[in-house]
């Protein structure tokens, strides 16, 4: 069986770089208002916190909780897809491989390869299909993988028809760039902060990753729905999962 994600990682990387370029050029030329910043952050929250961190990461990759219902699950999956971070099957496969081979040569997110490789998604995307057998039984995820870019295309077209180029930049390009940058920076900083390439907690990373900055906590117990161990280790995603998304969480 071929790698489920290999055919898409190049497209994801290309879109990320294009979005980064057009976002920087747009802001440099036109500037950005506080209202636009607020809108971009709101979309970023949907893409990253609800889509990637809560759904792709803690649900599909680790099964740390059960969604209240299937509609919420599919909606949050859609938020993750709109960020153009890759399909849920591919994302979870790479992440599960990361945990299985953490900080070794076989780790697809090995921080020792350098910051730029993590930020630009230039890492090994190979993983064993055996890691995602459970996800491949889900027809919704299989269809979402096959037609992964369709929701993003429809979303971008709707933004253009409603708000023009500005709508695409503020509602898609900037939030998408920040989402993928957050993922890449987390993969590097939280494994290289002390130069020993092992998982560490980095508090300020939570400003971008909504709780995944408590990275050592997560690696210690990856199947737990929250990364919070101490009272001051605020995990925004864990709070949202417990009180808004889930009907049952894994606590130990």
Secondary structure, 3 states (H helix, E strand, C coil): CCCCCHHHHHHHHHHHHHHHHHHHHHHHHHCCCHHHHHHHHHHHHHHHHHHHHHHHHHHHHCCCEEECCHHHHHHHHHHHHHCCCCCHHHHHHHHHHHHHCCCCCCCCCCHHHCHHHHHCCCCCCCCCHHHHHHHHCCHHHHHHHHCHHHHHHHHHHHHHHHHHHHHHHHHHHHHHHHHHHHHHHHHHHHHHCCCCCCCCECHHHHHHHCCCCEHHHHHHCCCCCCCCCCCCCCCHHHHHHHHHHEEEECCC
